[in-house]
Amino acid sequence: MHKAFARLIRFTSVGVCMDKTIKIQKTQALLQEVLTTALSELHDPLLHSLSVTKVLCSKGKYHAKVFIESSGLDKDQQNKILTHLNRAKSILREYVLSATGWFKCPDFSFVFDDELNTSKSLDALFEQIKNQRSGND
């Protein structure tokens, strides 16, 4: 009897963890969609064409790290965009609250996502290795 009870507790605790993970993933996906729309509706020419690649929320959803596409931007442009994004935080939070119906909105921190640049570099490297191998054959 005790073993069955222990299995039941283990099963429900895993189920609760899975539910929390799924809820966070849904929140992150919704925030990504809403923030992309919010940025496109801003009247700031630096921000309205930005793309949100992913959002990572903390467990309590108090903080969200927002990843912005960085391809084609140099460091000066990135710094200028980050300044504009930080100025627009309150507008973006209000937009998220009105679009989602939530009572609270996470505090956003913006970073540039370099995964696309990294994958392009890796693709170029693999292509170079492939060309070298085919040249040796």
N, C-alpha and C positions, 0 to 999 in steps of 0.2 A: 504494500500500500504506500509506503513512504517513497519507493522508487517512482511509482506512477505520479505521485504528487510533485516530486522533484522534476520529472520530465515536463509536466504541465507548466511549472513555474519557468523552466528554461525556455519552453516554446513561446510562452506569452511575452517573456522579456525580449526574445529575439524578434518577435512580431512587432513589439512596440518600437524597437530600434529601427526596424525596416520601415515602419510607418513614418517615423520622424525623418529618416533619410529621404523617403519619397516626398514628404511634404517640403523639405528644404529644396529638393531638386525642382519641384513644381514652382516654388517661390522664385528660385533663381531663373527659371525659364520665363516666368511671367515678368519679372523685373527686366530681363534682357529685352523682351518684346516691347514693354511699355517705355523703357528708357530710349530705345531706338526711335520710337515714335515721338517721344518728347523732344529728343535732340533734333529731329527733322522739322519740328514745328517751331523751333526757336528762330528768332530773327537775326541771330549772330551768324554771319557767313562762315566763320571758322568752325562752328559747331554743327550746323544743320546737315552737313554731309558726312558726319562721322558715323561709324558703324560699331555697335557694341558686339564684341565677339563672344563674351561670356561674363557671367556674374557669379561670384562666390559669396555666399552668406555665412555669417557666423551661426552657431547653433541657436542662439536666442534671437536671431534676426535683428540684432541691434546695429550690426555693421555689414556692409556689402562692398566687396572689392569689385569694381567695374573695369573690365578689360576693353580697351578701345583699339581698333585696327590701326596699325602704325605704318603700313607699307607706303612708301613714297614720301615719308615725312622725315626731315632732318631734325637734329636735337633742338635747334632754336624754335622750329615750328611746334615741336612737341611741348616745349616749355610754355610757349605762348598759349597753346590749346589748353594745357593743364590749368593755367591761370584763369582762362575764360570758363572752364568747367567748374573750378572751385567757386567762382563768382556766381555761377548759375545753379549751385547746389540747392538753394532754397526753392527756386522755381521748379527744379526737377522733382524735389520732394513733394511739393504741392501737387504737381501733375500726377505723380504716382499715387498719392493719397486719393485724389479725385477719380482717377481711372480705375483703381482697384477697390475702393470702398474700405480700405484698411483704416484702423484707428491710429496706427503708428507706422512710420516709414524708417527703414534702416538709414544710418549715416553712411554716405557714399565716400569711398576713396577711389580715385581714378588712376589707372596705370595703363601704359601702352602694352599691347600684346605683340610680342616679337616672334610668336610661334610660326607665322607664315614666312617671315624672313629666314628663320632658322631652317624650316623645311625646304625652302628654295635653295639655301646654301647646301644642305645635305643632298638634295636632288642633283645639284651641279657637281658635287663631289663624287657621288655615285656614278654619274655620267662620265666624269673624267677617269675614274677607275675602270669603268667598262671600256672606254676608248683605249686606255693603255693596255688592257688585257687583250683586246682584239688586235691591237697593233703588234703585240708580241707573238701572236699565233701565226 
